[in-house]
Amino acid sequence: MPRLWNETIEAHRRAVRDATLDATAALVARHGLASVTMSQIAKGTGIARATLYKYFSDVEAILVAWHERQVSGHLEHLAEVRDQARGAGERLEAVLEAFALISHEHHGTELATLLHRGAHVARAQQQLRNLIRDLLIEGAEAGELRDDVAPEELASYCLHALGAASSLSSKAAVRRLVTVTLAGLRRPR
């Protein structure tokens, strides 16, 4: 089979998959998690129900795939934020603030509760912990951050502390939480 033909088929499959994920997310947002069916998703995507079943076994499989895409996008965003900042301390602050804002905007829903149980979440949490740990190591080596506590412990501290952002009422409150968290990371005098 010519390479171009393979790329065209793969592009088509990605387009169908992305359209399915987007249509499902829109239906869940509009009608609630419990009332979305494969028939509604097929109709919203514009494909036959039999075709939809070739891609996904059920609504939950679609939602897990959608969530995996969201989580991957969040991790990519955090890496971009890290790469745009200068200096160890600034990179850490930018990543922690971006993470806290993501937590603030995307938690507390019925869908989040369902989807935050998968293996993909554990992998993403480890990637996030590693990202923050590496920034903490960099900051300690630059003399900007404390080095008297293991970076893995400080990374867990950051993630747990900033998890509280999901219950805060405003972005200003989220930023204050980031400031308090960063204060705990600074090198003791």
Salt bridges, closest charged atoms under 4 A:
GLU7 OE2 - ARG3 NE 3.11
GLU10 OE2 - ARG14 NH1 3.91
ASP18 OD1 - ARG69 NH1 3.40
ASP22 OD1 - ARG69 NH2 2.44
GLU68 OE2 - HIS120 ND1 3.94
ASP83 OD1 - ARG82 NE 2.76
GLU97 OE2 - ARG175 NE 3.10
GLU105 OE2 - LYS171 NZ 3.57
ASP134 OD1 - ARG133 NH2 2.82
GLU138 OE2 - ARG91 NH2 1.83
ASP147 OD1 - ARG187 NH1 3.63
ASP148 OD1 - ARG146 NE 2.81
